[in-house]
């Protein structure tokens, strides 16, 4: 029966408890121990059953309980403290205010297809979403004027359960937005704020919800409304669900709808950050607005957009990039080509690496790279991989100079470190540990934490995890209709006093979740042979619903457990989520990660484990390649790359067993007279001290601010003054530069020395260059020096800017420079010409370069 009218019924709170409402609707409670404890104290059972959702709690808790706590002075005092803490947090002078001196109003928009913020907002699938959530939290901590942009999924990502055969099954619970910490945005007249997005033959509408993440608002679009048809209502139904048509519908809504939403909300955004390529269509919409509303030409508009766009790639392999067929792109977005004044091939070339391949697919990553002037990978090794993967976009630029840099990921400390461990750090290091930089003296106080106190705290965390895993397993078995004996056995899995290896992540084949199972006898010996030195595994994670090989890995693990009779020693925990992750990174003893190098872009779960004092045991990939893997854990291999994956698995599985047998197990069980593993505790302290300050989103977001947001926002302000006059001048300069670039001729390069020189000997170089119709102001001439590799190429070259000496009688431009080689061996020298303009983000922005032949 359809209602004739609907009502949004809010919780009815006694006036004295009204602060609870404000606390519940700001996710600051997730990283404030006092506030989280307050809601747990209100009703512990309801806190757990609501998935830690204070808004749902306040809507369902009994009035009798509310009247009871109104008379509880201790509860009221804690509530008032929490309210003051939130108010102080929102009013404090922030890092941004101290370090950003410019006075112009600015906003940074952060687009992401998913956000993993809290357990009760299941609109994330894994690491990308949790990273995005941590990005917002640290942006709030730092006081950045940042707003998040995303989609609000009615069903979110799936809930996982396993059938009797251990095969992953999916359920899609409906998210009740009205009982979540969400605000529905409204117009001044009280009506819902809605935006309209053009699709072929129709308009799709979306309303806007806001979740408040400290001081940062995250706005999300929801198409599940009238008058949208049933298909369009499902655009924001499932995260990464549906077919390729649904995917392009979602990415149009995220990118194009996101720009329109920000405009409707009144934001004048000065820097746009695309977290992965899903939001790359935002660039097209921004260009359209500048053409149609600001009357700029296509090249002028594209210049403004690119100068203020930032792109972060998380994908280390081409197969992970969204690709759409040319026909599909033209069907959904062809009208943008008409507005831009481009023919279809010119428009499609925006998403093609090889613009001459007229049948090639349209890449969202390529579109993002071509419409941004700051691009980065998410770890230093991933930056190397990304430069190699996308080097074709910058023809003739040495791969190490391809303008894709790296900003290593981090995690939000106050979100992932367990409550008791945070209190321990607060007590001995001081409350600023969660954002303190690597050089902060407080890290020298790690030794002040008593070994026994750190160890007993960790043992409590392990016990908490074991008890929760048992409880979760029992519930899963009951839901599946398991026998009484199976349920009874589940209540005895794991030993809270045994060395526990944790493995939890997305079940993609390259992550090799079953590597540890390769030698059955060897792993059985580790698990069972020595009753005083036992080992156990806690495993969790989801495979994408369409990833059959990933699902097979989950089934293989569960079959292995059953066939080997290892139900008490190895547990697969179904339905991995933020809550399970936090218990595991605090309660396990070692964090295992064994991807195929270099397939792991970053891998943030190991960072969370390290912050809780866990050593990592990992292949040297992603973030672990940058860490001190000797003092804070163990490395599997030495960063080798293999052509034969089966041989690689054999070598690295044996390396894993060797490390466990010879290093990990002996170190863990080496106890002194007090029963403490002193050397293990030393490794725990090193894991905290060396990893916490760097692999932290406080550092990461500061780095984004200083390297990307501030410069992009400044470029936007610079280029848009005087009715976009600087942008117009730069765009026209680029057009002229491109038209005449290939007329440049390097006529002569004279080197003062012969082929044999000494270390530190000065070599004089003089070049004559015909710049044709261009001038010295348009170019920078550089020598490029470095060692010669086996292929005869200069590697790790260093540019040396040459000095302009004027023109000779033949109107050739004269340039000179001195070079010195400070190492011996076969060295090389070349010369190149690159563009130069005060408003360029880098010399490589125009993608033009001339080398001496």
C-alpha positions in Angstrom: 0.0 0.0 0.0 1.5 3.3 -1.1 1.3 6.2 1.5 -0.6 9.4 0.6 2.0 11.3 2.7 5.3 10.7 4.3 6.9 12.1 7.5 10.5 12.1 8.6 10.2 11.4 12.3 13.2 12.5 14.4 14.2 11.1 17.8 12.4 12.7 20.7 15.0 13.6 23.3 14.6 15.3 26.7 15.9 18.8 26.5 18.8 18.1 28.8 20.0 15.4 26.3 19.8 17.5 23.2 23.6 17.6 22.9 23.4 14.0 21.9 21.8 14.9 18.7 24.6 17.2 17.5 27.2 14.6 18.6 25.4 11.8 16.7 25.2 13.7 13.5 28.9 14.6 13.3 31.2 11.7 12.6 33.8 13.2 14.9 32.5 10.7 17.4 34.3 8.0 15.4 37.7 9.3 16.3 36.9 10.7 19.7 37.2 8.1 22.4 35.1 10.0 24.9 32.1 10.4 22.6 32.2 6.8 21.3 32.2 5.6 24.9 29.3 7.9 25.7 27.1 6.2 23.1 28.3 2.8 24.1 27.4 3.7 27.7 23.9 4.8 26.7 23.0 1.2 25.7 25.9 -1.3 25.0 23.7 -3.9 23.3 22.0 -1.3 21.1 25.3 0.2 20.2 26.5 -3.2 18.9 23.2 -4.2 17.2 22.9 -0.8 15.4 26.4 -1.3 13.8 27.6 1.6 16.0 25.0 4.0 14.7 24.2 6.7 17.2 21.4 8.2 15.1 19.6 4.8 14.9 20.2 4.4 18.6 18.6 7.7 19.5 15.6 6.7 17.3 15.0 3.3 18.9 16.2 3.5 22.5 13.4 3.4 25.0 12.1 6.6 26.5 12.5 4.9 29.9 16.3 4.6 29.3 16.5 8.3 28.2 14.6 9.4 31.4 17.0 7.3 33.4 20.2 8.9 32.0 18.7 12.4 32.5 19.1 11.7 36.2 22.6 10.1 35.8 25.1 12.8 36.8 28.0 10.8 35.6 26.5 10.3 32.1 25.5 14.0 31.9 29.0 15.1 32.8 30.5 12.8 30.1 28.0 14.1 27.6 28.9 17.7 28.4 32.6 16.9 28.1 32.0 15.3 24.7 30.0 18.3 23.5 32.7 20.7 24.6 35.3 18.6 22.9 33.4 18.8 19.6 32.9 22.5 20.0 36.6 23.1 20.8 37.6 20.9 17.9 35.5 22.9 15.5 36.7 26.3 16.8 40.4 25.6 17.3 43.1 27.3 15.3 44.1 24.8 12.7 47.2 23.9 10.7 45.6 25.4 7.6 45.1 28.7 9.3 48.7 28.8 10.5 50.3 27.8 7.2 48.0 29.3 4.5 48.5 33.0 4.4 46.7 34.0 1.2 43.4 35.8 1.9 41.3 34.8 -1.1 38.4 32.4 -0.5 39.1 28.9 -1.6 37.5 25.4 -1.5 39.0 22.1 -2.6 36.5 19.4 -3.9 37.5 15.8 -3.3 35.6 13.4 -5.7 35.5 9.7 -4.9 33.2 6.8 -6.0 33.3 5.5 -2.4 33.9 6.7 1.1 34.6 4.3 4.0 34.0 6.5 7.1 32.2 4.4 9.8 30.7 0.9 10.1 27.1 2.2 10.0 27.6 3.9 6.5 28.3 0.8 4.3 28.9 2.7 1.1 32.5 1.5 0.6 34.1 -1.7 -0.8 37.6 -1.6 0.6 40.9 0.3 0.7 40.0 3.0 -1.8 36.9 4.0 0.1 38.6 3.8 3.6 41.5 5.9 2.3 38.9 8.5 1.0 37.2 8.5 4.4 40.6 9.0 6.2 41.4 11.8 3.8 38.3 13.7 4.8 39.0 13.1 8.5 42.5 14.4 8.3 41.4 17.3 6.2 39.1 18.2 9.0 41.8 17.8 11.6 44.0 20.1 9.6 41.2 22.6 9.0 41.4 22.5 5.2 38.4 24.1 3.3 37.7 20.8 1.6 34.3 19.3 0.6 33.7 15.7 -0.4 31.7 14.6 -3.4 30.2 11.1 -3.8 27.2 9.0 -4.5 24.9 7.7 -1.7 24.2 4.0 -2.5 20.8 2.6 -1.4 22.3 -0.9 -1.1 25.9 0.1 -0.9 28.4 -2.7 -1.3 27.2 -6.3 -0.6 27.1 -8.1 2.7 29.0 -11.4 2.4 28.0 -14.8 3.7 29.3 -18.3 2.9 27.2 -21.3 2.0 28.0 -24.7 3.3 30.6 -25.3 0.6 32.5 -22.1 1.6 31.4 -20.2 -1.5 30.8 -16.5 -1.2 27.2 -15.4 -1.4 26.0 -11.7 -1.5 23.1 -9.9 0.2 22.3 -6.3 -0.4 20.7 -4.8 2.7 18.8 -1.6 2.1 20.3 1.5 3.7 17.8 3.5 5.7 19.2 7.0 5.1 16.8 8.6 7.6 18.3 6.5 10.4 21.9 7.3 9.5 24.1 10.3 10.4 22.9 12.1 7.2 21.3 15.5 6.6 19.0 16.0 3.6 20.0 19.3 2.0 17.1 21.7 1.4 16.4 24.9 -0.4 15.6 28.1 1.6 11.8 27.3 1.1 12.3 23.9 2.8 12.0 21.8 -0.4 14.6 19.2 -1.3 17.7 20.5 -3.1 17.9 18.6 -6.4 20.2 18.7 -9.3 19.5 17.7 -12.9 21.9 15.8 -15.2 21.3 15.2 -18.9 21.3 11.6 -20.2 20.3 10.6 -23.7 16.6 11.4 -24.2 15.9 12.3 -20.6 17.0 14.2 -17.5 17.9 12.4 -14.3 17.4 14.1 -10.9 19.3 13.6 -7.7 18.7 14.9 -4.2 21.7 15.7 -2.0 22.6 14.3 1.4 25.4 15.6 3.6 27.4 13.7 6.2 29.4 16.0 8.5 33.0 14.7 9.0 34.3 17.0 11.7 34.5 20.3 9.9 34.4 18.8 6.4 31.0 18.2 4.7 30.7 15.2 2.4 27.8 15.7 -0.1 26.4 12.6 -1.8 23.8 12.3 -4.6 20.8 10.0 -4.5 18.8 9.3 -7.6 16.3 6.9 -5.9 13.5 9.5 -6.3 10.5 10.5 -8.4 10.2 11.5 -11.2 13.2 9.3 -12.3 12.3 6.0 -14.0 13.1 2.7 -12.3 16.4 2.3 -14.1 17.6 5.8 -13.2 16.6 5.3 -9.6 19.0 2.4 -9.5 22.0 4.6 -10.6 22.8 5.0 -7.0 21.7 1.6 -6.0 24.9 -0.5 -5.7 28.5 0.4 -5.5 30.4 -1.2 -8.4 27.2 -3.1 -9.3 25.5 -3.6 -12.7 26.9 -3.7 -16.2 29.1 -1.3 -18.2 26.1 0.9 -19.0 25.3 1.3 -15.3 29.0 2.1 -14.6 29.0 5.0 -17.1 25.6 6.2 -15.7 27.2 6.3 -12.2 30.4 8.0 -13.4 28.4 10.7 -15.3 26.4 11.3 -12.1 29.5 11.4 -10.0 31.5 13.7 -12.2 29.0 15.9 -14.0 26.4 15.7 -11.3 29.0 16.4 -8.7 30.1 19.7 -10.4 26.4 20.8 -10.7 25.8 19.9 -7.1 28.7 22.0 -5.8 27.4 24.9 -7.9 23.9 24.5 -6.5 25.3 24.4 -3.0 27.0 27.8 -3.7 30.6 26.6 -3.6 33.2 28.4 -5.7 35.7 25.6 -5.9 39.3 26.5 -6.7 40.9 23.0 -6.8 39.3 19.7 -7.9 40.7 16.4 -6.8 39.7 13.2 -8.7 40.4 10.2 -6.4 40.8 7.6 -9.2 39.4 8.1 -12.7 35.7 7.5 -11.8 35.1 11.2 -11.6 37.0 12.3 -14.7 33.8 13.4 -16.5 33.8 16.4 -14.0 36.4 18.0 -16.3 34.0 17.9 -19.2 31.3 19.6 -17.2 33.6 22.3 -15.9 34.8 23.0 -19.5 31.1 23.2 -20.6 30.2 25.7 -17.9 33.2 28.0 -18.8 32.2 27.9 -22.5 28.5 28.4 -22.1 28.4 30.7 -19.1 31.7 32.5 -19.1 32.0 32.6 -22.9 35.5 31.2 -23.1 36.8 29.2 -26.1 37.4 25.5 -25.7 41.2 25.9 -25.3 40.8 28.7 -22.8 38.3 26.7 -20.8 40.4 23.6 -20.8 43.4 25.6 -19.6 41.5 26.9 -16.6 40.2 23.4 -15.8 43.5 21.6 -16.2 45.3 24.2 -14.1 43.1 23.5 -11.1 42.6 19.7 -11.5 44.4 17.1 -9.5 44.3 13.4 -10.2 45.3 10.5 -8.0 45.7 7.0 -9.6 45.4 3.9 -7.5 45.8 1.4 -10.3 49.1 -0.4 -10.9 47.8 -2.4 -13.9 46.0 -1.3 -17.1 43.2 -3.9 -16.5 42.1 -1.9 -13.4 41.2 1.2 -15.4 37.6 1.9 -16.5 37.4 1.8 -20.3 34.3 2.6 -22.4 33.7 2.0 -26.1 33.8 5.0 -28.4 30.1 4.5 -29.4 29.1 4.4 -25.8 31.0 7.6 -25.0 29.5 9.4 -28.0 26.0 8.1 -27.2 26.1 9.5 -23.6 28.4 12.5 -24.0 28.4 13.4 -27.6 26.7 16.7 -27.0 29.9 17.8 -25.1 31.8 17.4 -28.4 29.3 19.7 -30.1 29.6 22.3 -27.3 33.4 22.1 -27.4 33.5 22.5 -31.2 35.3 19.2 -31.6 34.7 16.4 -34.1 34.1 13.0 -32.7 37.7 11.8 -33.0 39.1 15.0 -31.4 36.6 14.5 -28.5 37.4 10.8 -28.1 41.2 11.6 -28.2 40.7 13.1 -24.7 40.5 9.6 -23.4 43.0 7.9 -25.7 46.7 7.4 -25.1 47.2 6.7 -28.8 45.2 9.4 -30.5 45.8 7.8 -33.8 43.9 4.6 -32.8 40.5 5.7 -34.0 38.9 2.4 -32.7 40.6 2.4 -29.3 38.5 2.6 -26.1 38.0 5.7 -24.0 40.1 5.5 -20.8 38.9 7.4 -17.7 42.4 7.5 -16.4 43.7 9.0 -19.6 41.0 11.6 -19.5 41.9 12.5 -16.0 45.6 12.7 -16.8 45.0 14.9 -19.8 42.8 17.3 -17.9 44.9 17.7 -14.8 48.2 19.4 -14.1 49.1 17.5 -10.9 48.9 13.7 -11.0 50.2 11.2 -8.5 50.5 7.6 -7.5 50.0 6.5 -3.9 53.4 5.1 -3.0 56.9 5.7 -4.3 57.0 2.4 -6.1 53.5 2.9 -7.5 54.7 6.3 -8.9 57.5 4.4 -10.8 54.9 1.9 -12.1 52.5 4.7 -13.1 55.1 6.7 -15.0 56.0 3.5 -16.9 52.3 2.7 -17.5 51.4 6.2 -18.8 54.6 7.3 -20.4 53.0 7.2 -23.8 51.1 10.4 -23.0 54.4 12.3 -22.8 56.3 11.3 -26.0 60.1 11.6 -25.8 60.1 12.5 -22.1 62.4 10.2 -20.1 60.3 7.9 -18.1 61.7 9.0 -14.8 60.6 12.6 -15.6 57.0 11.8 -16.7 55.0 14.2 -14.6 53.3 11.7 -12.4 54.7 12.0 -8.9 53.9 10.0 -5.8 52.3 10.9 -2.5 52.5 7.8 -0.2 49.2 6.9 1.4 48.5 7.0 5.1 45.8 6.1 7.5 43.9 8.1 10.1 45.5 7.2 13.4 42.6 8.0 15.8 40.3 5.9 13.6 42.4 2.7 13.4 44.3 2.5 16.7 42.3 0.6 19.4 40.8 2.6 22.3 43.1 1.1 25.0 46.2 1.6 22.8 45.3 5.3 22.1 44.9 5.8 25.8 48.4 4.3 26.3 50.0 6.6 23.7 48.1 9.6 25.2 49.5 8.8 28.6 53.2 8.4 27.6 53.6 10.3 24.3 51.0 13.0 24.8 47.8 13.6 22.8 49.5 15.0 19.7 51.0 11.7 18.8 48.2 11.0 16.2 49.4 13.8 14.0 53.0 14.4 15.1 55.6 14.5 12.3 58.5 12.1 12.0 61.0 14.7 13.6 58.8 15.4 16.6 60.7 14.8 19.8 57.7 13.0 21.3 58.6 9.8 19.4 61.8 9.6 21.4 59.6 8.9 24.4 58.5 5.5 23.0 60.9 3.8 25.5 59.0 5.4 28.3 56.1 3.0 27.7 56.8 0.1 30.0 57.2 -3.2 28.2 54.8 -5.0 30.4 52.1 -2.3 30.0 52.4 -2.4 26.2 52.4 -6.2 26.1 49.4 -6.6 28.5 47.5 -4.1 26.5 48.2 -6.0 23.3 47.1 -9.3 24.9 43.8 -7.7 25.8 43.4 -6.6 22.2 44.1 -10.1 21.1 41.5 -11.5 23.5 38.9 -9.0 22.4 39.4 -10.0 18.8 39.2 -13.7 19.6 36.0 -13.3 21.5 34.5 -11.2 18.7 35.5 -13.7 16.0 33.9 -16.5 18.0 30.7 -14.5 18.4 30.6 -13.5 14.7 31.3 -17.1 13.6 28.5 -18.4 15.8 26.0 -15.9 14.4 27.1 -16.8 10.8 26.6 -20.5 11.5 23.2 -20.0 13.1 22.1 -17.9 10.2 23.2 -20.7 7.9 21.3 -23.3 9.8 24.4 -25.1 11.0 24.3 -28.0 13.5 24.6 -27.6 17.2 28.0 -29.3 17.2 29.3 -26.9 14.6 28.1 -23.9 16.6 29.6 -25.4 19.8 33.0 -25.8 18.0 32.9 -22.3 16.8 32.8 -21.1 20.4 36.2 -22.6 20.9 38.1 -21.4 17.8 41.4 -19.7 18.3 43.5 -19.5 21.4 43.9 -16.0 22.9 47.5 -16.8 24.0 48.8 -18.0 20.6 50.8 -16.2 18.0 48.2 -14.9 15.5 48.8 -14.1 11.9 46.3 -11.7 10.3 45.4 -11.6 6.6 42.5 -9.3 5.6 42.0 -7.6 2.2 40.1 -7.8 -1.0 40.3 -11.2 -2.5 41.9 -10.5 -5.9 44.1 -13.2 -7.3 47.3 -11.0 -7.4 47.1 -10.7 -3.6 47.7 -14.5 -3.3 45.5 -15.2 -0.3 46.4 -18.9 -0.4 50.1 -18.6 -0.8 50.6 -19.8 2.8 48.8 -23.1 1.9 51.2 -24.1 -0.8 53.1 -26.7 1.3 50.5 -28.5 3.4 52.9 -30.4 5.6 55.1 -27.4 6.3 52.1 -25.3 7.4 50.7 -28.1 9.5 54.0 -28.4 11.3 53.9 -24.7 12.0 50.3 -24.9 13.3 50.4 -28.1 15.3 53.9 -29.6 15.8 55.0 -27.7 18.9 52.3 -27.3 21.5 54.4 -24.6 23.2 55.0 -22.6 20.0 51.7 -22.7 18.2 50.6 -20.5 15.3 47.1 -19.6 14.2 45.5 -17.5 11.3 42.6 -15.1 11.2 41.5 -14.3 7.6 38.8 -12.1 6.2 37.9 -10.3 3.0 35.5 -10.1 0.1 35.8 -10.9 -3.6 33.9 -8.7 -6.1 30.6 -10.5 -6.9 31.8 -11.0 -10.5 35.3 -12.1 -9.6 35.0 -15.9 -9.8 38.7 -16.6 -9.3 38.6 -14.4 -6.2 35.6 -16.4 -4.9 37.5 -19.6 -5.6 40.3 -18.4 -3.3 37.8 -18.0 -0.4 36.3 -21.4 -1.1 39.8 -23.0 -1.3 40.7 -21.6 2.2 37.5 -22.9 3.7 38.0 -26.3 2.1 41.6 -26.4 3.3 40.5 -25.6 6.9 37.8 -28.4 6.8 39.9 -31.0 5.0 42.9 -30.5 7.3 40.8 -30.4 10.5 42.2 -27.0 11.3 38.9 -25.3 12.4 40.4 -24.1 15.7 43.7 -22.9 14.2 42.5 -21.1 11.1 39.3 -19.0 10.9 37.8 -17.2 8.0 35.7 -14.3 9.3 32.7 -13.6 7.0 31.6 -10.1 5.9 34.8 -8.1 6.4 34.1 -4.5 7.3 35.6 -1.5 9.1 34.7 -2.9 12.5 36.4 -6.3 11.9 39.4 -4.6 10.3 39.9 -2.5 13.4 39.7 -5.5 15.7 42.1 -7.5 13.6 44.8 -4.8 13.1 44.8 -4.4 16.9 44.4 -8.0 18.0 46.6 -10.0 15.6 50.4 -10.3 16.3 51.7 -10.2 12.7 50.2 -8.7 9.6 50.7 -10.8 6.4 50.7 -9.4 2.9 52.0 -11.3 -0.1 50.9 -9.6 -3.4 52.8 -10.1 -6.7 55.2 -7.1 -6.8 54.5 -4.5 -8.2 50.7 -5.1 -8.3 49.9 -3.6 -4.8 49.6 0.2 -5.3 49.8 1.0 -1.6 48.1 -1.4 0.8 47.0 0.6 3.9 45.9 -2.2 6.2 49.5 -2.9 7.1 49.9 0.7 8.1 47.0 0.4 10.5 48.5 -2.8 12.0 51.9 -1.0 12.5 50.2 1.9 14.3 48.8 -0.7 16.8 52.3 -2.2 17.2 52.1 -5.1 14.8 55.2 -6.1 12.8 54.4 -6.6 9.1 55.5 -9.7 7.2 55.2 -8.7 3.6 56.5 -8.7 0.0 58.3 -5.5 -0.8 55.5 -3.9 -2.6 53.4 -0.7 -2.1 54.0 1.1 1.2 56.2 -1.7 2.7 58.9 -1.0 0.1 59.4 2.4 1.7 59.2 1.2 5.4 62.1 0.0 7.6 61.2 -3.6 7.0 64.1 -4.9 9.1 63.3 -3.1 12.4 59.5 -3.1 12.0 58.9 -6.5 10.5 60.2 -8.9 7.9 60.5 -8.8 4.1 59.5 -11.8 1.9 62.2 -11.7 -0.8 64.2 -8.7 -1.8 62.0 -7.0 -4.3 62.6 -9.5 -7.1 60.3 -9.6 -10.2 59.5 -12.9 -11.9 58.3 -13.9 -15.4 57.0 -17.3 -14.2 54.3 -16.8 -11.6 54.3 -20.5 -10.5 58.1 -20.3 -9.9 57.5 -17.0 -8.0 54.9 -18.7 -5.8 57.2 -21.6 -5.0 60.2 -19.3 -4.1 58.1 -16.8 -2.0 56.0 -19.5 -0.2 59.3 -21.1 0.9 60.6 -17.7 2.0 57.5 -17.2 4.0 57.8 -20.6 5.8 61.5 -19.9 6.5 60.8 -16.5 8.1 57.9 -18.0 10.2 60.0 -21.0 11.3 63.3 -19.3 11.9 62.4 -15.8 12.9 58.8 -15.0 13.7 57.9 -18.0 15.9 61.1 -18.1 17.9 61.1 -14.3 18.5 57.5 -14.3 19.7 58.0 -17.2 22.2 61.3 -16.0 23.5 60.2 -15.0 27.0 62.1 -13.7 30.0 61.6 -14.5 33.7 58.6 -12.1 33.7 57.0 -14.0 30.8 57.6 -11.0 28.4 58.9 -11.3 24.9 61.3 -8.4 25.3 62.8 -8.5 21.8 59.4 -8.8 20.2 58.2 -5.8 22.2 61.2 -3.9 20.9 60.0 -4.6 17.4 56.5 -3.5 18.3 57.9 -0.2 19.6 59.9 0.3 16.4 56.8 -0.5 14.3 54.9 2.3 16.1 57.7 4.9 16.3 59.0 4.5 12.7 55.7 4.0 10.9 53.0 5.9 12.8 54.3 9.5 12.0 54.9 8.9 8.3 52.3 6.4 7.1 49.6 8.7 8.5 46.9 10.8 6.7 48.0 13.8 8.7 51.3 13.7 6.8 49.6 12.6 3.6 47.0 15.4 3.5 49.5 18.0 4.5 51.5 16.8 1.5 48.5 17.1 -0.8 47.8 20.5 0.5 51.3 21.9 0.0 52.1 20.1 -3.3 48.7 20.0 -5.0 45.8 22.0 -3.4 47.7 25.2 -2.6 49.4 25.5 -6.0 46.2 24.5 -7.9 44.1 26.9 -6.1 46.7 29.7 -6.6 46.8 28.9 -10.3 43.0 29.1 -10.5 43.0 32.5 -8.8 45.9 33.7 -11.0 44.3 32.5 -14.3 40.8 33.8 -13.6 41.4 37.4 -12.7 40.4 40.2 -15.1 37.8 38.1 -16.8 40.2 35.1 -17.3 42.8 37.3 -19.1 45.8 35.3 -18.0 44.1 32.0 -18.9 43.2 33.4 -22.3 46.8 34.6 -22.8 48.3 31.2 -21.8 45.9 29.2 -24.0 46.7 31.4 -27.0 50.4 31.2 -26.3 50.1 27.4 -26.2 48.3 27.4 -29.6 51.0 29.5 -31.1 53.7 27.4 -29.5 52.2 24.2 -30.9 51.8 25.6 -34.3 55.5 26.5 -34.5 57.2 24.0 -32.2 58.3 21.7 -34.9 60.1 24.5 -36.7 62.7 24.6 -34.0 66.0 23.2 -35.2 69.1 22.5 -33.1 71.8 23.5 -35.5 75.0 22.9 -33.6 76.2 21.6 -30.2 79.9 22.3 -29.5 81.5 20.4 -26.6 84.9 21.7 -25.4 86.4 18.4 -24.3 87.1 15.2 -26.1 85.8 11.7 -25.2 88.2 11.2 -22.3 87.8 13.5 -19.2 88.5 13.4 -15.5 86.0 13.3 -12.6 85.0 16.9 -11.7 86.5 18.3 -14.9 84.5 21.2 -16.3 83.1 20.7 -19.7 82.0 23.8 -21.7 79.0 23.4 -24.0 77.8 25.9 -26.6 74.7 25.4 -28.7 73.2 27.2 -31.7 69.4 26.9 -32.1 67.0 28.2 -34.7 63.9 29.1 -32.8 62.1 30.1 -36.0 59.2 32.4 -35.0 59.5 31.6 -31.3 61.7 33.5 -28.9 64.0 32.8 -25.9 61.0 33.8 -23.6 59.1 30.8 -25.0 61.6 28.1 -24.3 64.1 26.7 -21.9 67.2 25.0 -23.3 68.8 22.3 -21.2 71.7 19.9 -21.2 70.8 16.4 -20.1 73.6 14.4 -18.5 73.8 11.0 -16.9 75.3 7.5 -16.9 74.9 5.3 -20.0 73.2 1.9 -19.6 73.7 -1.3 -21.5 71.4 -0.1 -24.3 73.3 3.0 -24.8 70.7 5.3 -23.2 71.2 8.0 -20.6 69.6 6.8 -17.3 68.6 8.9 -14.3 69.6 12.0 -16.3 70.0 15.4 -14.7 68.9 18.6 -16.6 71.2 21.6 -16.6 69.7 24.8 -17.7 71.7 26.6 -20.3 72.2 30.4 -20.4 70.9 32.5 -23.3 73.7 34.6 -24.8 71.7 36.4 -27.5 71.7 35.8 -31.3 74.5 35.5 -33.8 74.7 37.1 -37.2 72.5 34.3 -38.7 69.7 34.9 -36.1 70.5 31.7 -34.3 70.1 31.7 -30.6 73.2 31.0 -28.6 73.1 29.0 -25.3 76.0 28.0 -23.1 76.5 25.9 -20.0 79.2 24.1 -18.0 78.8 20.5 -16.9 80.8 18.4 -14.4 80.7 14.6 -13.9 81.3 13.6 -10.3 81.4 9.8 -10.9 83.6 7.8 -13.3 82.5 5.4 -16.0 80.7 5.8 -19.3 78.7 9.0 -19.1 76.5 10.8 -21.6 75.3 14.2 -22.6 72.3 15.4 -24.7 70.5 18.6 -25.3 66.8 19.4 -25.3 64.4 22.3 -25.7 61.2 22.5 -23.5 58.5 25.1 -23.3 58.7 27.9 -20.7 55.9 30.2 -19.4 55.3 31.7 -16.0 51.8 30.1 -15.7 52.8 26.6 -16.7 52.5 24.0 -13.9 55.6 22.3 -15.4 57.5 22.3 -18.7 55.8 19.1 -19.7 52.3 20.5 -19.5 52.1 21.3 -23.3 53.6 17.8 -24.0 56.2 19.2 -26.4 60.0 18.5 -26.4 62.8 18.7 -28.9 66.0 16.7 -28.5 69.3 17.0 -30.3 69.9 14.3 -32.9 
